[in-house]
Amino acid sequence: MSLDYQPLESQSLAKQIADNIRDAILEGRLRADDRLPTETELAERFGVSRPTIREALKRLAAQNLVRSRRGPAGGTFVNRPGRDELSGALATAATLMVSLGEFELPQIAEARESLELLCCRLAAERRTAAELEVMAEELERQRAGALTDEEFCASDVRFHRALVTAARNPVLEFVMYAVIEALQPVMNLVVYRFRDRAEVLSQHGRILSALREGNGEAACAALSAQMASLREQYARAQAWREEREAARSREG
């Protein structure tokens, strides 16, 4: 275990200490489940007060980098976050970026299509019966016709999540978590007024049939058709919104 106890600058001491410990974790100088020095020891080594150390540890805990445990064998330990936990944090960050205007929906659609096409090709080779069954169940759920817009969106997300899982690539699955769990619902929220459910069902059915047959090209063609429809729906949604804003301006 190695920390760099360098003199600190005048900016937030707690932030500097948290950054120091975070860098040690990311660089592998501190490993999962390593126990950090006590608050008193850290305060002495960094030359700060214990409240400053507590604030630094709170910052690290908020990033899921450390955890605290009480008792004789307690202390503060380097965390070992699970993949789902990290993926959830990624999805939250992606949603925040959209809300701040950092990501435009056409950019989201472009990135999603490029990545999911790769997933389609891999899934055609690697899919299992269990993943195909999940997709089939979601397709039947969507055909029921009694779903609300929110429920249809959730089923759409689960269908595409199963497709990504079928690619059997944990890196792709991790990256696509943000796209499927965070960005896809944002896009659905914008276009739902203009979505043709029958068209979506047809596209999902084509994707599923192609994957069952191991036909990656056909699966990719069906997915591209779905993304083209989404882009068209987004354009219609934008035009509708602009017309409403113009009408309000005239009325005002």
C-alpha positions as CSV (number, residue, x, y, z in Angstrom):
1,M,0.0,0.0,0.0
2,S,1.5,3.3,-1.0
3,L,0.2,6.9,-0.6
4,D,1.9,10.1,-1.7
5,Y,2.1,12.4,1.4
6,Q,3.0,15.6,-0.5
7,P,2.5,19.1,0.8
8,L,-1.0,20.3,0.1
9,E,-2.1,23.5,-1.8
10,S,-4.4,26.1,-0.4
11,Q,-7.5,24.8,-2.3
12,S,-9.9,22.4,-0.7
13,L,-7.7,20.2,1.5
14,A,-10.4,17.5,1.7
15,K,-10.6,17.4,-2.1
16,Q,-6.8,17.1,-2.5
17,I,-6.6,14.3,0.0
18,A,-9.5,12.5,-1.7
19,D,-7.9,12.9,-5.1
20,N,-4.6,11.6,-3.7
21,I,-6.2,8.4,-2.4
22,R,-8.3,8.0,-5.5
23,D,-5.2,8.2,-7.7
24,A,-3.6,5.5,-5.6
25,I,-6.6,3.3,-6.1
26,L,-6.8,3.9,-9.8
27,E,-3.1,3.3,-10.3
28,G,-3.1,0.1,-8.3
29,R,-1.0,1.3,-5.4
30,L,-4.0,0.7,-3.2
31,R,-5.9,-2.5,-4.0
32,A,-9.5,-3.7,-3.3
33,D,-10.0,-4.6,0.3
34,D,-6.8,-2.8,1.5
35,R,-7.3,-1.0,4.8
36,L,-6.5,2.7,4.9
37,P,-4.6,4.2,7.8
38,T,-6.8,5.5,10.6
39,E,-8.3,9.0,10.6
40,T,-5.7,10.0,13.2
41,E,-2.8,8.6,11.2
42,L,-4.0,10.2,7.9
43,A,-4.4,13.5,9.7
44,E,-0.9,13.4,11.0
45,R,0.7,12.3,7.7
46,F,-1.2,14.9,5.7
47,G,-0.8,17.6,8.4
48,V,-4.6,18.4,8.6
49,S,-7.4,18.0,11.1
50,R,-9.5,14.8,11.5
51,P,-12.7,16.6,10.2
52,T,-10.8,17.3,7.0
53,I,-9.9,13.6,6.7
54,R,-13.6,12.7,7.4
55,E,-14.7,15.0,4.6
56,A,-12.1,13.4,2.2
57,L,-13.3,9.9,3.1
58,K,-17.0,11.0,2.5
59,R,-16.0,12.2,-1.0
60,L,-14.4,8.8,-1.7
61,A,-17.4,6.9,-0.3
62,A,-19.7,8.9,-2.5
63,Q,-17.7,7.7,-5.5
64,N,-18.0,4.1,-4.2
65,L,-14.2,3.9,-3.9
66,V,-14.1,3.2,-0.1
67,R,-16.3,1.7,2.5
68,S,-16.3,1.9,6.3
69,R,-16.8,-0.9,8.8
70,R,-17.2,-0.6,12.6
71,G,-15.9,-2.8,15.3
72,P,-12.5,-4.2,16.4
73,A,-11.7,-5.3,12.8
74,G,-13.2,-2.1,11.4
75,G,-11.8,0.8,9.6
76,T,-11.9,2.2,6.1
77,F,-11.3,-0.1,3.2
78,V,-10.8,0.2,-0.5
79,N,-14.1,-0.9,-2.1
80,R,-14.7,-3.6,-4.7
81,P,-17.7,-2.3,-6.5
82,G,-19.7,-4.7,-8.6
83,R,-20.2,-4.3,-12.4
84,D,-23.9,-3.5,-11.9
85,E,-23.1,-0.8,-9.4
86,L,-20.5,0.8,-11.8
87,S,-22.8,0.4,-14.7
88,G,-25.6,2.2,-12.8
89,A,-23.2,5.1,-12.0
90,L,-22.3,5.3,-15.7
91,A,-26.0,5.4,-16.7
92,T,-26.7,8.1,-14.1
93,A,-23.8,10.2,-15.5
94,A,-25.1,9.7,-19.0
95,T,-28.6,10.9,-18.0
96,L,-27.1,13.9,-16.4
97,M,-25.1,14.8,-19.5
98,V,-28.3,14.7,-21.5
99,S,-30.1,16.9,-19.1
100,L,-27.2,19.4,-19.2
101,G,-27.4,19.5,-23.0
102,E,-24.0,17.8,-23.5
103,F,-25.5,15.0,-25.6
104,E,-27.9,15.7,-28.5
105,L,-30.4,13.0,-29.4
106,P,-29.0,12.5,-33.0
107,Q,-25.6,11.9,-31.4
108,I,-27.1,9.4,-29.0
109,A,-28.8,7.6,-31.9
110,E,-25.6,7.5,-34.0
111,A,-23.6,6.0,-31.1
112,R,-26.3,3.6,-30.2
113,E,-26.6,2.3,-33.7
114,S,-22.9,1.8,-34.2
115,L,-22.4,-0.1,-31.0
116,E,-25.6,-2.1,-31.2
117,L,-24.9,-3.2,-34.7
118,L,-21.7,-4.8,-33.4
119,C,-23.7,-6.5,-30.7
120,C,-26.1,-7.8,-33.4
121,R,-23.3,-9.4,-35.3
122,L,-21.8,-11.0,-32.2
123,A,-25.2,-12.1,-30.9
124,A,-25.9,-13.9,-34.1
125,E,-22.9,-16.1,-33.4
126,R,-23.0,-16.3,-29.6
127,R,-26.7,-16.1,-28.5
128,T,-28.1,-18.7,-26.2
129,A,-31.6,-20.1,-25.9
130,A,-32.2,-18.2,-22.7
131,E,-31.4,-14.8,-24.2
132,L,-33.6,-15.6,-27.2
133,E,-36.4,-16.5,-24.8
134,V,-36.1,-13.2,-23.0
135,M,-36.5,-11.4,-26.3
136,A,-39.4,-13.5,-27.3
137,E,-41.2,-12.9,-24.0
138,E,-40.8,-9.1,-24.4
139,L,-42.0,-9.3,-28.0
140,E,-45.2,-11.1,-26.8
141,R,-45.6,-8.6,-24.0
142,Q,-45.5,-5.8,-26.6
143,R,-48.0,-7.6,-28.8
144,A,-50.5,-7.7,-25.9
145,G,-51.5,-4.2,-26.8
146,A,-52.6,-3.2,-23.3
147,L,-49.2,-1.6,-22.3
148,T,-49.0,2.0,-21.4
149,D,-46.3,4.1,-23.1
150,E,-44.1,3.8,-20.1
151,E,-44.5,0.0,-20.0
152,F,-43.9,-0.3,-23.7
153,C,-40.7,1.7,-23.3
154,A,-39.6,-0.5,-20.4
155,S,-40.2,-3.6,-22.5
156,D,-38.3,-2.1,-25.4
157,V,-35.3,-1.5,-23.1
158,R,-35.4,-5.1,-21.8
159,F,-35.6,-6.5,-25.4
160,H,-32.4,-4.5,-26.4
161,R,-30.7,-5.3,-23.1
162,A,-31.1,-9.0,-23.9
163,L,-29.7,-8.5,-27.4
164,V,-26.6,-6.8,-25.9
165,T,-26.2,-9.6,-23.3
166,A,-26.3,-12.1,-26.2
167,A,-23.2,-10.6,-27.7
168,R,-21.3,-12.1,-24.8
169,N,-18.8,-9.3,-24.5
170,P,-18.6,-7.8,-21.0
171,V,-16.9,-4.6,-22.2
172,L,-19.6,-3.9,-24.7
173,E,-22.3,-4.8,-22.2
174,F,-20.8,-2.4,-19.7
175,V,-20.6,0.5,-22.2
176,M,-24.1,-0.3,-23.6
177,Y,-25.6,-0.2,-20.1
178,A,-25.5,3.6,-20.3
179,V,-27.0,3.6,-23.8
180,I,-29.8,1.1,-23.1
181,E,-30.7,2.0,-19.5
182,A,-30.3,5.7,-19.6
183,L,-30.2,7.2,-23.1
184,Q,-32.7,4.9,-24.8
185,P,-35.5,5.8,-22.4
186,V,-34.7,9.5,-22.9
187,M,-35.1,9.1,-26.7
188,N,-38.3,7.1,-26.2
189,L,-39.7,9.9,-24.0
190,V,-39.2,12.4,-26.8
191,V,-40.6,10.3,-29.7
192,Y,-43.4,8.3,-28.0
193,R,-46.2,10.5,-29.5
194,F,-45.0,9.5,-33.0
195,R,-44.0,5.9,-32.4
196,D,-45.8,3.3,-34.5
197,R,-46.0,0.3,-32.2
198,A,-46.8,-2.1,-35.1
199,E,-43.7,-1.0,-36.8
200,V,-41.6,-1.5,-33.7
201,L,-43.1,-5.0,-33.3
202,S,-42.2,-5.8,-36.9
203,Q,-38.6,-4.6,-36.4
204,H,-38.2,-6.5,-33.1
205,G,-39.7,-9.7,-34.7
206,R,-37.2,-9.4,-37.6
207,I,-34.3,-8.9,-35.2
208,L,-35.3,-12.0,-33.2
209,S,-35.9,-14.2,-36.2
210,A,-32.5,-13.3,-37.7
211,L,-30.8,-14.0,-34.4
212,R,-32.5,-17.4,-34.1
213,E,-31.2,-18.2,-37.6
214,G,-27.7,-16.9,-36.8
215,N,-28.1,-14.3,-39.6
216,G,-26.1,-11.3,-38.4
217,E,-26.6,-9.3,-41.6
218,A,-30.4,-9.6,-41.4
219,A,-30.4,-8.7,-37.7
220,C,-28.3,-5.6,-38.5
221,A,-30.6,-4.6,-41.3
222,A,-33.6,-4.8,-39.0
223,L,-31.9,-2.8,-36.3
224,S,-30.8,-0.1,-38.8
225,A,-34.4,0.1,-40.0
226,Q,-35.5,0.7,-36.4
227,M,-32.9,3.4,-35.8
228,A,-33.9,5.1,-39.1
229,S,-37.4,5.2,-37.8
230,L,-36.3,6.6,-34.5
231,R,-34.4,9.4,-36.3
232,E,-37.5,10.2,-38.4
233,Q,-39.7,10.2,-35.3
234,Y,-37.3,12.5,-33.5
235,A,-37.4,14.9,-36.5
236,R,-41.2,14.9,-36.3
237,A,-41.1,15.5,-32.5
238,Q,-38.7,18.4,-33.0
239,A,-40.9,20.0,-35.6
240,W,-44.0,19.5,-33.4
241,R,-42.3,21.1,-30.5
242,E,-41.1,24.1,-32.6
243,E,-44.6,24.6,-33.9
244,R,-46.0,24.6,-30.4
245,E,-43.4,27.2,-29.2
246,A,-44.1,29.4,-32.2
247,A,-47.8,29.2,-31.5
248,R,-47.3,30.2,-27.9
249,S,-45.1,33.1,-29.0
250,R,-47.9,34.4,-31.3
251,E,-50.4,34.1,-28.6
252,G,-48.2,35.9,-26.1
